[in-house]
Amino acid sequence: MRLGIVHNVDVEAASTQMATGHLCIACAIDVAVATLDVGVAKMFVTKLVKEENVEALKSGRKTWEDLAVSVSATSGC
């Protein structure tokens, strides 16, 4: 599977949204892709972009910890 990401994050708008308590899904994806192992980033981003997860995060039904990805799940990749 290939994942394409259009990197178009407005840094000022993102920092303003984060300061006011709004979620910054694009920032989370950007950080995951930049810092995580490819397999782990793929699993995290796949979980994150599901509409039901985004809505659950926004409403408070889920937390960022609920979207955690186990590194052991990628062993052998």
N, C-alpha and C positions, 0 to 999 in steps of 0.2 A: 504494500500500500504506500502511496506517495501522498505527502501532505504539502500543500502550497499555502504560504502565508503572505498576504499582502501587508507589508509593514507600513502603516500609515497612521502612526500614533502621534497625536498632537500633544506634545509634552506639557505645555501650559494648561491645556484643558484637562489632561489626565491628572495633573497635580492638584488642580482646583477641585475636580470631582472627588479625589481621594481625601482632600482636606475637608470637604463638606460631608463626607460619609458615604458617598456613592461608590459603587463597585467599579473597578476598572478591569474588566475582563481582558481587554487588549493588552494592558500592562502585564497582567499575570501570564498571558501567553508569551509575550515578549521575553519576560524574565525566565520562564521555563525553557524556552528554546535556546536562550543564550547561556544558561547555567547548568542545565540537567543533561545527563546522558541521553542520547537520541531515543532509545527505547522507552526510558522513563518519561521523557518529555512528550513523546507520542501518546502514551497512556494517559498522562495528565491532561493534555490538550483535548484528547478525545472525550474524556469525562467532562471537561469544562465547557465545551461548546454544545453539549446537549441542552436543548431548550429547557427541559424540565429542571436540570441542575442550575441553570442561570436563574430561572424564576425562583427556585428554592433558596438560592443564595440571597437574592434580592429581598425575599419575604422573611428571611431569617429561619426558615425551616431547616436549612442546612448551613454548616459552617465550612470554612476552608479545610478544616481537619477532616470533614466528611469526604472530601475529594482527594485525600492523600492516596498516593500510589506506593505500593510495596516494592522496594528495590529487589527483594528476593524473587518477585514475580518475573523479573527480566533475566534471571540467571540462565545461562545457556544460550542467550541470544548472540 
